[in-house]
Amino acid sequence: MKKSSKSVPAVSLISPEFKKLFDSQLETVFANVRSSLKFHSVLEKQNTKSRESKIKGKKINFDLIQRAYDFAMQRHSFQKRASGDPYFVHLIGTATILSEYGGDEETIAAGFLHDVLEDTDTTKQELIEYFGINIALLVEGVTKLDELSYKSRKSKHINYLQRVLIASTRDIRVLIIKLADKLHNVRTLGFLDPVKKMEIASLVLDVYGPLAHRMGLHNLEYELEDLCFPIVSPEKFKEVKSNIEQGRLLKTQQIENMISILTAKANALKRHYGFDRKQKGYYSIYRKISQLHKSFEEIDDFSVLLVLTDSIAECYEALGLVHTTFHPVPGKLKDYIAIPQVAYNAIHTTVIGPNGTPIKVHIKTKRMNELESKGIISWLERTNILRDYDEEDLNALHTPSSLSEEEFPFYDALKKDFLDPQIFVFTANGGIVKLPWGSSAVDFAYKLNTEIGNCAEKIKVNGKLVPIWTVLDSGDIVEVITAKSPTVKKDWIDFVKSHNAKEKIKQALNLKDEKKETLQNALFIVRAVDRTGLLADLSKIIAECNVFIDEYYVIKEEGNNIVKDCFLVHVAQKKQIEKLIERCKKVRNVLDVTTS
């Protein structure tokens, strides 16, 4: 999509016709900025105790955007894209996307300029002089550096992505500019060769789509993924699209009936709710089916009934109206107003529709709905989701990426801790803990802190003792009961989900290994009449005596029910073995205990 060289022909490729088109698109950008400012002025006024909005009276710096437009057009005027169009087509496209999502003047200006450091002879110092340090840093954050040597395209891109995300922890606009840049490039993938097209589309589905989701840029996410899905898996896309369209047709008819019924009831209560239909992307639905191992018939959100209110209080009133009109499905209520996601608030529920099939319902205020399509970038700038992550999670972003093909620590951390879907669980004291989807109770323990994770002995979920490897669901109340000394086991690595937990377990095991080197080996043999629970009783005593088990095997005697449980253990003192023998002899069915 981009030129690999900074050398350019002598003649500008921007014809009068293209210049006229670009000027028209710039006016669209200006109109989007005005609309976004107006939206945020109303939104802030509603959210402040004062009648005066902080945004009211703010002047839009159209001159900054105009200067960035002119500068980028001049610097890129001799370059073209794979389609043969002037390269500026990409820059005006990126800036337009940023304006549609509510980018401020600096963000949009950086959108115009985001390739000048990479593809022209422009220097960072020039950008600082012309546009200031903020815009220079934004452009630098999305610029690929090609002076380093990489073993593969994958390792090069992963290191670049790491740089972008690290820059985004300081200013979230860097990542948003990159997503807008990627979306416009994906819209024009048709001009690339099949191999490169597949490579880019695969990376979008793997990384950029989930990143857009994490940013709350859901419309951008759906477009990115639905453009790349048919490139990566054309046959699967056809199958999924056909099934979804059939499902939507059936759902649409039911939703229209439900809207008529609910509108009549709302009018009778003198409530003026808005009703609409909402549709998720094809790939988003396909991913949900794959992750949950469900069939198309089991998915209820091909089409969603959207209920829009004027206030948060009315959202809960509308929920009552929906549930008293249509039978709710147990366990399907999710309150993202009380526990919001990134840039997203709504109440989700599922009810049985008029024809007896489940219908998903989303209830939100009109302002919440507008936030998804207007001004979301400005909201993200104030909250910076990456900056608000736990420090231990962000440390994974700064881990240098390996240049080998097999190992990418940063990439693993990014996918597991940042891009996977998330769940929200509660501590016993009512605190909220955010974890990757599929996390175990051990992930939860390590999220609280390292010591709790290392010493986790028992887990209670919703008041009941459960195995330590139990997978958690959103809404679970989790309590960790700790031992006085570390209990960490090697097999924990096999079931924990988060990169952070895996690294903490490895560190704890390394400390254990260092301790083991100072211990003595001993073969500990227990001869007993076999019974249910024998091994569990012996293992518990061994653990209580602080003895490390290195190996275990069992020998069965022929002709009877007698077994020899053999433990290769490590002990620091002879007294530990003596105490162990004494206690094991008292275990039911034990005949003899020996060591060697």
N, C-alpha and C positions, 0 to 999 in steps of 0.2 A: 504493500500500500504506500510505503514511503520510499523516497530515493535513498540509496545506500551511499551515495556520494554527494558532496556539497558543490561539485562543479555544475554549472548551469549553462544553457545556450544563451546566445546574445540577444534573442528577441523575446519580448514579453508574450506570454500565451493568453493573456487576458484581453479578449476582444471587447469592443464597445457593447456587444450584446450581453456578454458575461458580466461586464461592469454594471450594466443596467440591472441585471438580475440580482447581483450581489447587493447593490444599493437598496433594492426592494426588500431583500431578506434582512438587511440591517434595520430597516424600519419595523419589520416584524419583531426583531430582537428588542428594539426600543419599546414597542407596544407591550411586549411580555413583561419587561421590567416595570413599566407603569402599573400594569395589572397586579403584579406581585407586591409592589409597594402598597397599593390600595388595600389588598387583602390583609397584609400584615398590620396595616394601620388600624383596621377594624378589629382584627384579632387581638392586638395588644391592648386596645382600648377596653375590650371586654375583660381582659385578664388583669387589669390594674385597678387599684382602688380609686386612683385619681381619674377624673373625667378626661384629663389631657393625655393623649398618647405621646410616648417618647418619640415615635416615628413621625408624628404629625409635624409638618413643616419642613421635613428633610428634603433637600434638593437632590435629585438624581444627577450623578456626574456623567452625563451623556458625552461630554468632551473626552473623558478617559476612554470610554468604549470606542468612540470615533477615532481617536489617535491610535489605539491598538489595531483597529480595523485597517487603517491606512498603512501603518507600519508593517503589519503582516502581509498585506497585499503587495506592498513594494518588495519586501524581502523574498517572497515566494513566487513573484510574478513570472519567473522563468522556469518554474517546475510544473510537472504534470503528473497525474495519477495513472494507474494501470489502464483506466478507461479511456485515457487520452484527454480528459477534462483538465482544466487548470487545477493545480494543487489546492488553491484557495477554496475550492468547493468543499473540501474536508474541513477547513478551518471555520468557515461560516456555518457549516452544518453542526460542528461541535459547539460553537457559541450559541446557536439557536436552541439546541437541546438544553444547555445550561440555563438559558433564559426561561425556557418552558417550565423548569423545575424551581424557579425562583432564585437563581443565582444573583449575587450582588454585582456591582460594577467591576470590582477587582477580579472576581471569579470569571466573569464573561470576558474581560480583557485578557486574562490568562488563557482562556479558551482559544481566542484568536492567535495568541502568541506561543502556544504550547510546543510547537515544533521548531521555533526559530533557532534555539541553541543547538539542536541536533542536525537540522537540515540546511542551515545557512551559516554564514560567517559571523553572525551576531554573537557578541560576548555577553556574559552575565553583567559586566560593568556597564555596558550600553543600556541594558534593560533597567538597571538601577537608576541610571541618569535620566532615562526617558520616562520611566513608569514607577519608580520607587522600589524599595527593598521587598515589600510584601509580594508584589507581582513577580519580581525576579525569583524569589524563593518558590513560588507556586510553579513557575515554568521549570525551574531547575528540578523540582520534585518529580515531575513527570517525564524528564529527559533521560533517554537511554544513553549510557556511556559506553563507547565501543573501544576504548583503549585497552581494556583488559582482555586476556585470552581465556576462552572457555572450551571445555572438552566437548560440549554439545549445545544445541539450540535450547534444550530443556534447562540445562544448568544456567545458561545465560539469562533466560527469561525468569527463572526462579530468583536469581540474584537481583534482577531488575525489580521484580515484584516486591521483594523484601525492602529495597530502597524506597519504593513508593509508599509502602505501609508504614515504614519508620517515619518518613516525612509526614504522613497523614496523622501520626500521633501528635504532632505539633500543630498541624493545620489540616483539618478534615477535608478542606476544599481540594487538596492535592488528589485524593482518591476519587472525589466526585468528578473532577476534570478528567481523570483517567477513564472512568466509567462512561462519560459522555463521548470521549474520544473513541473508546472501544465500540460503543453502540453505532456511531456513524460509520466506522470501518466495517462493521458486520453488515450494515445495510447495503454495502457495495462489494460484498465478497464475490459476487458473480464474475468479476473481471479477473480473478486470480486463478492460478493453475490448481487442479484438484488436490494435489498433495498439501500445498500450503493452506488451501481452504479448509481441508480436514483438520489440519494442525491447529488453526486458529479457532475453529468451531468447537473442537474438543476441549481446548483450554477455557473457552467461554463457559461451557456447561460445567466444567470442573471447578472453576475459580470465580470468574467474573459475575456469572448469574447469582451464585450464593452470596458474593460480596454485595451486590445490589440489594438482595433480599435483606441482608444484615443491616444495610443502611436505611431500610424502609422505603427504598425506591422500587416499589413493587411493579409499577407499570413498565419501568425500564427493564426490570428483571424479566418480566414475561416476554417483552419484545426481543431481548437478547437471546433468550433460550428458545423461543419458537422460531427464530430465524436460523439457529444453529442445529436444532434437533433433526430436521430433515436432511441436513448435510451429513451428520454423523451416523444416523440410522434411518435411511429413507424408508425402508420397508416397515420398520417398527412405527415410524411417524404416521404412515398411511393407516396402519391398523389402529393406532391410538386415536387418531383424528376421527376415523369412521365411528368407533365406539363412543367417543365423547359427543359427536354431533347427534348420534341417535339418542344418547342419554339426555342431552340438552333439550331436544325436541319434546321429550316426554315431561321433563322438569318444567320447561317454559309454560306449557299448558296448565300445569298444576299451580305454578307460581302466579299466573294471571288470575286464576280463580281465587287464590288466597288473598291477593291484593284487593280484589273486589269485596270479599268478605270483611277483611280487616279495615278497609276504608270506611265501609258502612258503620262498623262498630266504633271506629275512632270518631267519626262525625257525630254519632249519637252521644259520645262523651265530650264533645266539643274540643277534640284534640286534632290538630292539623299536622299529622305526620306525613312525611313523604315516603313513597314506596318506589322501588326500582329493582332491576335485576343486575347481578354482578357475575362476571365469568372469569375464572382463572385461566392461566395459560395451559396449552397442551402439555408442555414438558413438566410444568409444575404438578399437574395431576398424575402424569406418568411416574414422576419421581415418588409421589406419595404412595401410589399403588405398589411400586417396587420396594420401598422401604418397609411398608407395613405388610407386605406379602398378601395383598388383597386382590380380589377380582374387580372388574369395572362395576359389577352389580352391587358391590359393597361400598362404593364411594358415593357420598351424598352431596358433593359440592361441585358437580359439573356446572350447575347454575345455582346462584345463591339469591335468596330474597333479602333485599336491603331495606331496612326501616330507618328513616332519617327523622331526627327530632330537633327541637330548638334548644334543649338543655340536657345536662347529664341526668337530672332528676327525671325528666321525661323518658330517658332511655330505660330506666327501671320500670316506669309505668307501662311503657310499650312492651317490655318483656312480660309483664303480668298479663297484658292483653293477648299477646301471642300464645302464652301457655294456657290461658283459660279458653281460648278459641280452638286451639289444636293441641293434641296430646303430646307433651314433651317426651323425648327419648331419654331415659335415665343415663346419667354420667356424661352427657354431651354439653353441659353448660360450662362455658369458659368466660371469665370476666377479665377482659384486657383493658377495662377502664380502671378497675381497682388495682390490677397488676399489669401496667402497660408494657407493650413491646416497643422496640425502637420506632419512634414516629408513628405509632399505630395504637389507637384506642378503639375498642368496640366490645360489645357483648356478643358472644357466639352461642347459639343454641341449635338444636335439631328437633324438629317436630314431625309428627305423622301428617302428611298432607291429605287433601280430600280424597285422593285415590288410594290411600293406604301405603304410600311409599315415603321414606324419610326425605325431608326437605331442610337444608341448612338455612339458618336465618342469622344475619348480621345486623345488630342494632347499634347505631352511633349518632352523634349529633351531626348537623349539616357542616359545622366547622371542622369537625374531625374528618369528614369525608373530603372536604376541599383541601385539607392539609396534605392528603395523599397525592393530589395532582397540582397543587399550587404552593409555592413558597417553601417546599420541604427542605431545600438546601439551606435557606436562612435558619431554619430550625436546627438543622444538623450542625451548623457553624457554632451555634450557641451551646449545644450539648456535647459535641464531639464524642461520639460513641467509643472510638478507639482510645481516646485519652481517659475515658471513664472506666476502662477495663482494669482488672486487678493488676498490680505491678508484676506479680509472678507470671501472669499470662503474657504481658507485654515483653517480659524478658525473653520469651521464646522467639519473638520477632527479631530480636537483636542477636540471636545465636547465629554465627556465620554459617552460611549454607555450604555443605560439602559439594565439591565439584565432581564427585563420583556419580555414576549412573544409578547406583543402588540406594544411596543414603542422602536424604535431604531433610535434616532435622527441622529447619524452618518450615518447609513445605508440609511436613507431617503435623507440626504444631498449628499451622494456619488452617489446615483442613479440619482437624479434630476439634480444636478449641475455639475457632472463629467462624468457620463456614458450615459446620454441621448444624442441623436444627437444634433448638435449645428447649430445655424444660426448666420450670421454676418450682423448687421445693422449699419447704419451711423447716427451720430449726425448731426445737422444742420451745424456744422462747418467742417464736413468731417472726424471726428474721427470715428474709428471702434469700435463697442461694440459687444462682443461675449456673446450669450445667449443660454440657452437650447432650443431645438426645441419645438415649441408650446408656447413660451413665449408671454405674453401680453405686452401692452404698459406700464402697471404698473411695470412689471419686469424690463423693460428698465429704467424707472424712478429711481427705487431703485438701479439699477446697477450704475447709475451716482453718486448718493449719497443719504443718508438717508433723508436729508431735502427736496430734490427735490421729492422723493417718497412720503413723508408724506404730502406735499403741492400740489401734482399734481392735477390740476383742469381740464385742457383741453389737448388734444393730437392732434398733426398734424402728419399725415403720408403721405409722398410725397406731402406736401403742402396742404392737405385737412384735415379739422377737422373730427375726427372719435371718436366713443365711447371709453371710457377709457379701456374697456376690450378687445379691438381689438387684435387679434392674429397677430403677425408680421411675415414677410417673409424675407429671406435673400435678401439684397439689398435695403430694405426700408430705407428711410430717415425720422428720427423721431425727433420731437420737442416737449418738454414738457412745457406747460404754467402753471405756478404755482400761487397759491393764497397767500395772505399775512399770512394766518393762516392755520393750518393743516386741510386737507380735507379727511383724511384716513377714510375708511368705513369698517365695519366688513365683508361685502360680497366680498371685494377684495380678501380675503383669498381663496374664492371658485374658482377664475379663474386665480390667479397667478401661475406660474409654478415652479419657483426656490425656493429652501429651504430658501435662504437668504431673499428673498422678504417676504415670509410668516412670518419669525421670526421678521423682522422689523415692519410689520403690527401689529403683536401681541404685540410688545413692545409699539407701538404708542397707541394702543387701551387700554392697561393697564394704560398708562398715562392719557388717556381720562377718564377712569373709576375712577381714583383717583380724578380728577377734579369734576366729577359728584357728588361725595359724599358730596361736599361742596355746591351744588346747591339746589334750591327749586323746588319742583314739582308743575306743574300747568296743568290743563286741558283746552285746548284752542280749542274753537268750532267756526267754520265758517259755517254760513248758507247761501246758495247761490243757484241760478238757475244753474243746471248742464250744463257743456259745455266741449268740447274738450280742453285740456290744462289747466283746472282750477287747478288741483292738482299740476301740474308743476309750475305754477305761484306762488302758495302759498308756495310750498317747497323752491323755490328760495328766497323768502322774508325771510322765517324763517332762512335759512342758512346765509343770509346776515346780519341778526340781531344777529348772533352768539348764536343762541338758539339750544340746543340739543334736537332732537326728540327721545323719548324712545319707544313710541308706536303710531300706527295710525290705525283708523278704520273709516268707513263711514256708515251713517244711511240715507236711502232713505225714504222720506215722501210718503205716499200712495196717489194716485190720482193726482199727479202733478210731475213736473220735478225738484223738490227741494231736495237738499241733505244737510246733515250736515257732514262736514269733521272735524273729532275729532282727535286732536293731544295731547298726553301726553308729555309735554316738561319739560326741566330743565332750570331754569334761575338763574343767580347770583344776579340780581338787578331787582327791581320792574319797573324801567325805561325801561328795555328791553321789558316787556310785553306791556307797554303803547305804545311804539314805534311800536311794532308788530301789535297791534290792529289798530293803526292809518294808517299804511301802507296797511294792508289787507282790510280795508274798502274801499280803493280806487281801489281794483281789480275789473275788469269788472264782473258783475252778482252777486257780493257779496251783500247779503241783511242785514246781521247782524253778529257781532263778539262778543262772550262772553267768559269769563274765570271763573274758579272756583278752 
